[in-house]
């Protein structure tokens, strides 16, 4: 599903996959977001018990994740109807590099998450190790 949804929207599948693995602890979940929410990116989960968005299926949850990534990476229109409930809140095109998904590392102060090195960790801990195989 990640590859298919990413291809439709022009998002790199390896970025969506890596972020999903980081956000879910390799699909173990265990935080505020539960596996039956099909929320692989923590969309709307802000900590403190806030579980975030819930999607009707795995595919729709992945589609929302890919749409959210596209919102940060690009100003291009979506190819499919919006299912990401937070899409309209993203400063479009504000994180054209994965590393800029972290607000602290984004030169414009925008980003997916406030955690220090958020985008850098996606690259360092999840994308670069995949390239070895």
Phi and psi in radians as a Rosetta constraint file:
Dihedral C 1 N 2 CA 2 C 2 CIRCULARHARMONIC -1.069 0.35
Dihedral N 2 CA 2 C 2 N 3 CIRCULARHARMONIC -0.819 0.35
Dihedral C 2 N 3 CA 3 C 3 CIRCULARHARMONIC -1.074 0.35
Dihedral N 3 CA 3 C 3 N 4 CIRCULARHARMONIC -0.814 0.35
Dihedral C 3 N 4 CA 4 C 4 CIRCULARHARMONIC -1.104 0.35
Dihedral N 4 CA 4 C 4 N 5 CIRCULARHARMONIC -0.837 0.35
Dihedral C 4 N 5 CA 5 C 5 CIRCULARHARMONIC -1.174 0.35
Dihedral N 5 CA 5 C 5 N 6 CIRCULARHARMONIC -0.637 0.35
Dihedral C 5 N 6 CA 6 C 6 CIRCULARHARMONIC -1.165 0.35
Dihedral N 6 CA 6 C 6 N 7 CIRCULARHARMONIC -0.727 0.35
Dihedral C 6 N 7 CA 7 C 7 CIRCULARHARMONIC -1.057 0.35
Dihedral N 7 CA 7 C 7 N 8 CIRCULARHARMONIC -0.746 0.35
Dihedral C 7 N 8 CA 8 C 8 CIRCULARHARMONIC -1.028 0.35
Dihedral N 8 CA 8 C 8 N 9 CIRCULARHARMONIC -0.756 0.35
Dihedral C 8 N 9 CA 9 C 9 CIRCULARHARMONIC -1.652 0.35
Dihedral N 9 CA 9 C 9 N 10 CIRCULARHARMONIC -0.072 0.35
Dihedral C 9 N 10 CA 10 C 10 CIRCULARHARMONIC 1.315 0.35
Dihedral N 10 CA 10 C 10 N 11 CIRCULARHARMONIC 0.540 0.35
Dihedral C 10 N 11 CA 11 C 11 CIRCULARHARMONIC -1.833 0.35
Dihedral N 11 CA 11 C 11 N 12 CIRCULARHARMONIC 2.516 0.35
Dihedral C 11 N 12 CA 12 C 12 CIRCULARHARMONIC -1.226 0.35
Dihedral N 12 CA 12 C 12 N 13 CIRCULARHARMONIC 2.109 0.35
Dihedral C 12 N 13 CA 13 C 13 CIRCULARHARMONIC -1.065 0.35
Dihedral N 13 CA 13 C 13 N 14 CIRCULARHARMONIC -0.615 0.35
Dihedral C 13 N 14 CA 14 C 14 CIRCULARHARMONIC -1.161 0.35
Dihedral N 14 CA 14 C 14 N 15 CIRCULARHARMONIC -0.517 0.35
Dihedral C 14 N 15 CA 15 C 15 CIRCULARHARMONIC -1.229 0.35
Dihedral N 15 CA 15 C 15 N 16 CIRCULARHARMONIC -0.814 0.35
Dihedral C 15 N 16 CA 16 C 16 CIRCULARHARMONIC -1.074 0.35
Dihedral N 16 CA 16 C 16 N 17 CIRCULARHARMONIC -0.761 0.35
Dihedral C 16 N 17 CA 17 C 17 CIRCULARHARMONIC -1.086 0.35
Dihedral N 17 CA 17 C 17 N 18 CIRCULARHARMONIC -0.859 0.35
Dihedral C 17 N 18 CA 18 C 18 CIRCULARHARMONIC -1.057 0.35
Dihedral N 18 CA 18 C 18 N 19 CIRCULARHARMONIC -0.767 0.35
Dihedral C 18 N 19 CA 19 C 19 CIRCULARHARMONIC -1.137 0.35
Dihedral N 19 CA 19 C 19 N 20 CIRCULARHARMONIC -0.720 0.35
Dihedral C 19 N 20 CA 20 C 20 CIRCULARHARMONIC -1.072 0.35
Dihedral N 20 CA 20 C 20 N 21 CIRCULARHARMONIC -0.704 0.35
Dihedral C 20 N 21 CA 21 C 21 CIRCULARHARMONIC -1.160 0.35
Dihedral N 21 CA 21 C 21 N 22 CIRCULARHARMONIC -0.686 0.35
Dihedral C 21 N 22 CA 22 C 22 CIRCULARHARMONIC -1.168 0.35
Dihedral N 22 CA 22 C 22 N 23 CIRCULARHARMONIC -0.803 0.35
Dihedral C 22 N 23 CA 23 C 23 CIRCULARHARMONIC -1.173 0.35
Dihedral N 23 CA 23 C 23 N 24 CIRCULARHARMONIC -0.558 0.35
Dihedral C 23 N 24 CA 24 C 24 CIRCULARHARMONIC -1.823 0.35
Dihedral N 24 CA 24 C 24 N 25 CIRCULARHARMONIC 0.007 0.35
Dihedral C 24 N 25 CA 25 C 25 CIRCULARHARMONIC 1.091 0.35
Dihedral N 25 CA 25 C 25 N 26 CIRCULARHARMONIC 0.856 0.35
Dihedral C 25 N 26 CA 26 C 26 CIRCULARHARMONIC 0.989 0.35
Dihedral N 26 CA 26 C 26 N 27 CIRCULARHARMONIC 0.846 0.35
Dihedral C 26 N 27 CA 27 C 27 CIRCULARHARMONIC 1.179 0.35
Dihedral N 27 CA 27 C 27 N 28 CIRCULARHARMONIC 0.329 0.35
Dihedral C 27 N 28 CA 28 C 28 CIRCULARHARMONIC -1.550 0.35
Dihedral N 28 CA 28 C 28 N 29 CIRCULARHARMONIC -0.347 0.35
Dihedral C 28 N 29 CA 29 C 29 CIRCULARHARMONIC 1.001 0.35
Dihedral N 29 CA 29 C 29 N 30 CIRCULARHARMONIC -2.196 0.35
Dihedral C 29 N 30 CA 30 C 30 CIRCULARHARMONIC 1.686 0.35
Dihedral N 30 CA 30 C 30 N 31 CIRCULARHARMONIC -0.188 0.35
Dihedral C 30 N 31 CA 31 C 31 CIRCULARHARMONIC -1.779 0.35
Dihedral N 31 CA 31 C 31 N 32 CIRCULARHARMONIC -2.498 0.35
Dihedral C 31 N 32 CA 32 C 32 CIRCULARHARMONIC -1.209 0.35
Dihedral N 32 CA 32 C 32 N 33 CIRCULARHARMONIC -0.535 0.35
Dihedral C 32 N 33 CA 33 C 33 CIRCULARHARMONIC -1.561 0.35
Dihedral N 33 CA 33 C 33 N 34 CIRCULARHARMONIC 2.275 0.35
Dihedral C 33 N 34 CA 34 C 34 CIRCULARHARMONIC -1.745 0.35
Dihedral N 34 CA 34 C 34 N 35 CIRCULARHARMONIC 2.678 0.35
Dihedral C 34 N 35 CA 35 C 35 CIRCULARHARMONIC -1.072 0.35
Dihedral N 35 CA 35 C 35 N 36 CIRCULARHARMONIC -0.533 0.35
Dihedral C 35 N 36 CA 36 C 36 CIRCULARHARMONIC -1.319 0.35
Dihedral N 36 CA 36 C 36 N 37 CIRCULARHARMONIC 0.012 0.35
Dihedral C 36 N 37 CA 37 C 37 CIRCULARHARMONIC -1.477 0.35
Dihedral N 37 CA 37 C 37 N 38 CIRCULARHARMONIC -0.287 0.35
Dihedral C 37 N 38 CA 38 C 38 CIRCULARHARMONIC 0.952 0.35
Dihedral N 38 CA 38 C 38 N 39 CIRCULARHARMONIC 0.633 0.35
Dihedral C 38 N 39 CA 39 C 39 CIRCULARHARMONIC -1.907 0.35
Dihedral N 39 CA 39 C 39 N 40 CIRCULARHARMONIC 1.609 0.35
Dihedral C 39 N 40 CA 40 C 40 CIRCULARHARMONIC -1.500 0.35
Dihedral N 40 CA 40 C 40 N 41 CIRCULARHARMONIC 0.051 0.35
Dihedral C 40 N 41 CA 41 C 41 CIRCULARHARMONIC -2.263 0.35
Dihedral N 41 CA 41 C 41 N 42 CIRCULARHARMONIC 0.108 0.35
Dihedral C 41 N 42 CA 42 C 42 CIRCULARHARMONIC 1.155 0.35
Dihedral N 42 CA 42 C 42 N 43 CIRCULARHARMONIC 0.497 0.35
Dihedral C 42 N 43 CA 43 C 43 CIRCULARHARMONIC -1.069 0.35
Dihedral N 43 CA 43 C 43 N 44 CIRCULARHARMONIC 2.113 0.35
Dihedral C 43 N 44 CA 44 C 44 CIRCULARHARMONIC 1.486 0.35
Dihedral N 44 CA 44 C 44 N 45 CIRCULARHARMONIC -0.138 0.35
Dihedral C 44 N 45 CA 45 C 45 CIRCULARHARMONIC -1.507 0.35
Dihedral N 45 CA 45 C 45 N 46 CIRCULARHARMONIC 2.039 0.35
Dihedral C 45 N 46 CA 46 C 46 CIRCULARHARMONIC -2.012 0.35
Dihedral N 46 CA 46 C 46 N 47 CIRCULARHARMONIC 0.215 0.35
Dihedral C 46 N 47 CA 47 C 47 CIRCULARHARMONIC 1.612 0.35
Dihedral N 47 CA 47 C 47 N 48 CIRCULARHARMONIC 3.069 0.35
Dihedral C 47 N 48 CA 48 C 48 CIRCULARHARMONIC 1.115 0.35
Dihedral N 48 CA 48 C 48 N 49 CIRCULARHARMONIC 0.509 0.35
Dihedral C 48 N 49 CA 49 C 49 CIRCULARHARMONIC 1.610 0.35
Dihedral N 49 CA 49 C 49 N 50 CIRCULARHARMONIC -0.072 0.35
Dihedral C 49 N 50 CA 50 C 50 CIRCULARHARMONIC -1.289 0.35
Dihedral N 50 CA 50 C 50 N 51 CIRCULARHARMONIC 1.957 0.35
Dihedral C 50 N 51 CA 51 C 51 CIRCULARHARMONIC -1.414 0.35
Dihedral N 51 CA 51 C 51 N 52 CIRCULARHARMONIC -0.255 0.35
Dihedral C 51 N 52 CA 52 C 52 CIRCULARHARMONIC 1.392 0.35
Dihedral N 52 CA 52 C 52 N 53 CIRCULARHARMONIC -2.849 0.35
Dihedral C 52 N 53 CA 53 C 53 CIRCULARHARMONIC -1.254 0.35
Dihedral N 53 CA 53 C 53 N 54 CIRCULARHARMONIC 2.675 0.35
Dihedral C 53 N 54 CA 54 C 54 CIRCULARHARMONIC -2.166 0.35
Dihedral N 54 CA 54 C 54 N 55 CIRCULARHARMONIC 2.367 0.35
Dihedral C 54 N 55 CA 55 C 55 CIRCULARHARMONIC -2.051 0.35
Dihedral N 55 CA 55 C 55 N 56 CIRCULARHARMONIC 2.733 0.35
Dihedral C 55 N 56 CA 56 C 56 CIRCULARHARMONIC -1.287 0.35
Dihedral N 56 CA 56 C 56 N 57 CIRCULARHARMONIC -0.352 0.35
Dihedral C 56 N 57 CA 57 C 57 CIRCULARHARMONIC -2.745 0.35
Dihedral N 57 CA 57 C 57 N 58 CIRCULARHARMONIC 2.933 0.35
Dihedral C 57 N 58 CA 58 C 58 CIRCULARHARMONIC -1.030 0.35
Dihedral N 58 CA 58 C 58 N 59 CIRCULARHARMONIC -0.837 0.35
Dihedral C 58 N 59 CA 59 C 59 CIRCULARHARMONIC -1.041 0.35
Dihedral N 59 CA 59 C 59 N 60 CIRCULARHARMONIC -0.771 0.35
Dihedral C 59 N 60 CA 60 C 60 CIRCULARHARMONIC -1.178 0.35
Dihedral N 60 CA 60 C 60 N 61 CIRCULARHARMONIC -0.654 0.35
Dihedral C 60 N 61 CA 61 C 61 CIRCULARHARMONIC -1.094 0.35
Dihedral N 61 CA 61 C 61 N 62 CIRCULARHARMONIC -0.739 0.35
Dihedral C 61 N 62 CA 62 C 62 CIRCULARHARMONIC -1.176 0.35
Dihedral N 62 CA 62 C 62 N 63 CIRCULARHARMONIC -0.701 0.35
Dihedral C 62 N 63 CA 63 C 63 CIRCULARHARMONIC -1.036 0.35
Dihedral N 63 CA 63 C 63 N 64 CIRCULARHARMONIC -0.765 0.35
Dihedral C 63 N 64 CA 64 C 64 CIRCULARHARMONIC -1.082 0.35
Dihedral N 64 CA 64 C 64 N 65 CIRCULARHARMONIC -0.743 0.35
Dihedral C 64 N 65 CA 65 C 65 CIRCULARHARMONIC -1.046 0.35
Dihedral N 65 CA 65 C 65 N 66 CIRCULARHARMONIC -0.862 0.35
Dihedral C 65 N 66 CA 66 C 66 CIRCULARHARMONIC -1.085 0.35
Dihedral N 66 CA 66 C 66 N 67 CIRCULARHARMONIC -0.730 0.35
Dihedral C 66 N 67 CA 67 C 67 CIRCULARHARMONIC -1.092 0.35
Dihedral N 67 CA 67 C 67 N 68 CIRCULARHARMONIC -0.667 0.35
Dihedral C 67 N 68 CA 68 C 68 CIRCULARHARMONIC -1.157 0.35
Dihedral N 68 CA 68 C 68 N 69 CIRCULARHARMONIC -0.738 0.35
Dihedral C 68 N 69 CA 69 C 69 CIRCULARHARMONIC -1.067 0.35
Dihedral N 69 CA 69 C 69 N 70 CIRCULARHARMONIC -0.761 0.35
Dihedral C 69 N 70 CA 70 C 70 CIRCULARHARMONIC -1.094 0.35
Dihedral N 70 CA 70 C 70 N 71 CIRCULARHARMONIC -0.646 0.35
Dihedral C 70 N 71 CA 71 C 71 CIRCULARHARMONIC -1.027 0.35
Dihedral N 71 CA 71 C 71 N 72 CIRCULARHARMONIC -0.726 0.35
Dihedral C 71 N 72 CA 72 C 72 CIRCULARHARMONIC -1.273 0.35
Dihedral N 72 CA 72 C 72 N 73 CIRCULARHARMONIC -0.652 0.35
Dihedral C 72 N 73 CA 73 C 73 CIRCULARHARMONIC -1.463 0.35
Dihedral N 73 CA 73 C 73 N 74 CIRCULARHARMONIC -0.382 0.35
Dihedral C 73 N 74 CA 74 C 74 CIRCULARHARMONIC -2.632 0.35
Dihedral N 74 CA 74 C 74 N 75 CIRCULARHARMONIC 2.799 0.35
Dihedral C 74 N 75 CA 75 C 75 CIRCULARHARMONIC -1.827 0.35
Dihedral N 75 CA 75 C 75 N 76 CIRCULARHARMONIC 0.060 0.35
Dihedral C 75 N 76 CA 76 C 76 CIRCULARHARMONIC -1.165 0.35
Dihedral N 76 CA 76 C 76 N 77 CIRCULARHARMONIC 2.594 0.35
Dihedral C 76 N 77 CA 77 C 77 CIRCULARHARMONIC -1.181 0.35
Dihedral N 77 CA 77 C 77 N 78 CIRCULARHARMONIC 2.646 0.35
Dihedral C 77 N 78 CA 78 C 78 CIRCULARHARMONIC -1.220 0.35
Dihedral N 78 CA 78 C 78 N 79 CIRCULARHARMONIC 2.632 0.35
Dihedral C 78 N 79 CA 79 C 79 CIRCULARHARMONIC -1.507 0.35
Dihedral N 79 CA 79 C 79 N 80 CIRCULARHARMONIC -0.411 0.35
Dihedral C 79 N 80 CA 80 C 80 CIRCULARHARMONIC -2.115 0.35
Dihedral N 80 CA 80 C 80 N 81 CIRCULARHARMONIC 2.815 0.35
Dihedral C 80 N 81 CA 81 C 81 CIRCULARHARMONIC -0.991 0.35
Dihedral N 81 CA 81 C 81 N 82 CIRCULARHARMONIC 2.524 0.35
Dihedral C 81 N 82 CA 82 C 82 CIRCULARHARMONIC -1.155 0.35
Dihedral N 82 CA 82 C 82 N 83 CIRCULARHARMONIC 2.224 0.35
Dihedral C 82 N 83 CA 83 C 83 CIRCULARHARMONIC -2.065 0.35
Dihedral N 83 CA 83 C 83 N 84 CIRCULARHARMONIC -0.186 0.35
Dihedral C 83 N 84 CA 84 C 84 CIRCULARHARMONIC -1.355 0.35
Dihedral N 84 CA 84 C 84 N 85 CIRCULARHARMONIC 1.965 0.35
Dihedral C 84 N 85 CA 85 C 85 CIRCULARHARMONIC -1.222 0.35
Dihedral N 85 CA 85 C 85 N 86 CIRCULARHARMONIC -0.165 0.35
Dihedral C 85 N 86 CA 86 C 86 CIRCULARHARMONIC -1.955 0.35
Dihedral N 86 CA 86 C 86 N 87 CIRCULARHARMONIC 0.106 0.35
Dihedral C 86 N 87 CA 87 C 87 CIRCULARHARMONIC -0.935 0.35
Dihedral N 87 CA 87 C 87 N 88 CIRCULARHARMONIC -0.787 0.35
Dihedral C 87 N 88 CA 88 C 88 CIRCULARHARMONIC -1.199 0.35
Dihedral N 88 CA 88 C 88 N 89 CIRCULARHARMONIC -0.238 0.35
Dihedral C 88 N 89 CA 89 C 89 CIRCULARHARMONIC -1.598 0.35
Dihedral N 89 CA 89 C 89 N 90 CIRCULARHARMONIC -0.151 0.35
Dihedral C 89 N 90 CA 90 C 90 CIRCULARHARMONIC -1.434 0.35
Dihedral N 90 CA 90 C 90 N 91 CIRCULARHARMONIC 2.388 0.35
Dihedral C 90 N 91 CA 91 C 91 CIRCULARHARMONIC -1.301 0.35
Dihedral N 91 CA 91 C 91 N 92 CIRCULARHARMONIC 1.779 0.35
Dihedral C 91 N 92 CA 92 C 92 CIRCULARHARMONIC -0.985 0.35
Dihedral N 92 CA 92 C 92 N 93 CIRCULARHARMONIC 2.357 0.35
Dihedral C 92 N 93 CA 93 C 93 CIRCULARHARMONIC 1.247 0.35
Dihedral N 93 CA 93 C 93 N 94 CIRCULARHARMONIC 0.298 0.35
Dihedral C 93 N 94 CA 94 C 94 CIRCULARHARMONIC -1.478 0.35
Dihedral N 94 CA 94 C 94 N 95 CIRCULARHARMONIC -0.176 0.35
Dihedral C 94 N 95 CA 95 C 95 CIRCULARHARMONIC -2.422 0.35
Dihedral N 95 CA 95 C 95 N 96 CIRCULARHARMONIC 1.285 0.35
Dihedral C 95 N 96 CA 96 C 96 CIRCULARHARMONIC -1.290 0.35
Dihedral N 96 CA 96 C 96 N 97 CIRCULARHARMONIC -0.229 0.35
Dihedral C 96 N 97 CA 97 C 97 CIRCULARHARMONIC -1.996 0.35
Dihedral N 97 CA 97 C 97 N 98 CIRCULARHARMONIC 2.518 0.35
Dihedral C 97 N 98 CA 98 C 98 CIRCULARHARMONIC -0.951 0.35
Dihedral N 98 CA 98 C 98 N 99 CIRCULARHARMONIC -0.725 0.35
Dihedral C 98 N 99 CA 99 C 99 CIRCULARHARMONIC -1.046 0.35
Dihedral N 99 CA 99 C 99 N 100 CIRCULARHARMONIC -0.466 0.35
Dihedral C 99 N 100 CA 100 C 100 CIRCULARHARMONIC -1.404 0.35
Dihedral N 100 CA 100 C 100 N 101 CIRCULARHARMONIC -0.014 0.35
Dihedral C 100 N 101 CA 101 C 101 CIRCULARHARMONIC -1.166 0.35
Dihedral N 101 CA 101 C 101 N 102 CIRCULARHARMONIC -0.362 0.35
Dihedral C 101 N 102 CA 102 C 102 CIRCULARHARMONIC -1.495 0.35
Dihedral N 102 CA 102 C 102 N 103 CIRCULARHARMONIC 2.160 0.35
Dihedral C 102 N 103 CA 103 C 103 CIRCULARHARMONIC -1.002 0.35
Dihedral N 103 CA 103 C 103 N 104 CIRCULARHARMONIC -0.647 0.35
Dihedral C 103 N 104 CA 104 C 104 CIRCULARHARMONIC -1.211 0.35
Dihedral N 104 CA 104 C 104 N 105 CIRCULARHARMONIC -0.452 0.35
Dihedral C 104 N 105 CA 105 C 105 CIRCULARHARMONIC -1.723 0.35
Dihedral N 105 CA 105 C 105 N 106 CIRCULARHARMONIC -0.149 0.35
Dihedral C 105 N 106 CA 106 C 106 CIRCULARHARMONIC -1.413 0.35
Dihedral N 106 CA 106 C 106 N 107 CIRCULARHARMONIC 2.164 0.35
Dihedral C 106 N 107 CA 107 C 107 CIRCULARHARMONIC -1.091 0.35
Dihedral N 107 CA 107 C 107 N 108 CIRCULARHARMONIC -0.338 0.35
Dihedral C 107 N 108 CA 108 C 108 CIRCULARHARMONIC -1.732 0.35
Dihedral N 108 CA 108 C 108 N 109 CIRCULARHARMONIC -0.021 0.35
Dihedral C 108 N 109 CA 109 C 109 CIRCULARHARMONIC 1.398 0.35
Dihedral N 109 CA 109 C 109 N 110 CIRCULARHARMONIC 0.100 0.35
Dihedral C 109 N 110 CA 110 C 110 CIRCULARHARMONIC -1.670 0.35
Dihedral N 110 CA 110 C 110 N 111 CIRCULARHARMONIC 2.921 0.35
Dihedral C 110 N 111 CA 111 C 111 CIRCULARHARMONIC 2.775 0.35
Dihedral N 111 CA 111 C 111 N 112 CIRCULARHARMONIC 2.926 0.35
Dihedral C 111 N 112 CA 112 C 112 CIRCULARHARMONIC -1.205 0.35
Dihedral N 112 CA 112 C 112 N 113 CIRCULARHARMONIC -0.765 0.35
Dihedral C 112 N 113 CA 113 C 113 CIRCULARHARMONIC -2.388 0.35
Dihedral N 113 CA 113 C 113 N 114 CIRCULARHARMONIC 2.710 0.35
Dihedral C 113 N 114 CA 114 C 114 CIRCULARHARMONIC -1.584 0.35
Dihedral N 114 CA 114 C 114 N 115 CIRCULARHARMONIC -0.188 0.35
Dihedral C 114 N 115 CA 115 C 115 CIRCULARHARMONIC -1.073 0.35
Dihedral N 115 CA 115 C 115 N 116 CIRCULARHARMONIC 2.369 0.35
Dihedral C 115 N 116 CA 116 C 116 CIRCULARHARMONIC -1.042 0.35
Dihedral N 116 CA 116 C 116 N 117 CIRCULARHARMONIC 2.343 0.35
Dihedral C 116 N 117 CA 117 C 117 CIRCULARHARMONIC 1.142 0.35
Dihedral N 117 CA 117 C 117 N 118 CIRCULARHARMONIC 0.402 0.35
Dihedral C 117 N 118 CA 118 C 118 CIRCULARHARMONIC -0.942 0.35
Dihedral N 118 CA 118 C 118 N 119 CIRCULARHARMONIC -1.002 0.35
Dihedral C 118 N 119 CA 119 C 119 CIRCULARHARMONIC -1.178 0.35
Dihedral N 119 CA 119 C 119 N 120 CIRCULARHARMONIC -0.679 0.35
Dihedral C 119 N 120 CA 120 C 120 CIRCULARHARMONIC -1.049 0.35
Dihedral N 120 CA 120 C 120 N 121 CIRCULARHARMONIC -0.676 0.35
Dihedral C 120 N 121 CA 121 C 121 CIRCULARHARMONIC -1.192 0.35
Dihedral N 121 CA 121 C 121 N 122 CIRCULARHARMONIC -0.589 0.35
Dihedral C 121 N 122 CA 122 C 122 CIRCULARHARMONIC -1.024 0.35
Dihedral N 122 CA 122 C 122 N 123 CIRCULARHARMONIC -0.784 0.35
Dihedral C 122 N 123 CA 123 C 123 CIRCULARHARMONIC -1.212 0.35
Dihedral N 123 CA 123 C 123 N 124 CIRCULARHARMONIC -0.935 0.35
Dihedral C 123 N 124 CA 124 C 124 CIRCULARHARMONIC -1.162 0.35
Dihedral N 124 CA 124 C 124 N 125 CIRCULARHARMONIC -0.769 0.35
Dihedral C 124 N 125 CA 125 C 125 CIRCULARHARMONIC -1.625 0.35
Dihedral N 125 CA 125 C 125 N 126 CIRCULARHARMONIC -0.352 0.35
Dihedral C 125 N 126 CA 126 C 126 CIRCULARHARMONIC -2.167 0.35
Dihedral N 126 CA 126 C 126 N 127 CIRCULARHARMONIC -0.741 0.35
Dihedral C 126 N 127 CA 127 C 127 CIRCULARHARMONIC -1.409 0.35
Dihedral N 127 CA 127 C 127 N 128 CIRCULARHARMONIC -0.885 0.35
Dihedral C 127 N 128 CA 128 C 128 CIRCULARHARMONIC -1.033 0.35
Dihedral N 128 CA 128 C 128 N 129 CIRCULARHARMONIC -0.743 0.35
Dihedral C 128 N 129 CA 129 C 129 CIRCULARHARMONIC -1.071 0.35
Dihedral N 129 CA 129 C 129 N 130 CIRCULARHARMONIC -0.546 0.35
Dihedral C 129 N 130 CA 130 C 130 CIRCULARHARMONIC -1.155 0.35
Dihedral N 130 CA 130 C 130 N 131 CIRCULARHARMONIC -0.553 0.35
Dihedral C 130 N 131 CA 131 C 131 CIRCULARHARMONIC -1.210 0.35
Dihedral N 131 CA 131 C 131 N 132 CIRCULARHARMONIC -0.234 0.35
Dihedral C 131 N 132 CA 132 C 132 CIRCULARHARMONIC -1.307 0.35
Dihedral N 132 CA 132 C 132 N 133 CIRCULARHARMONIC -0.270 0.35
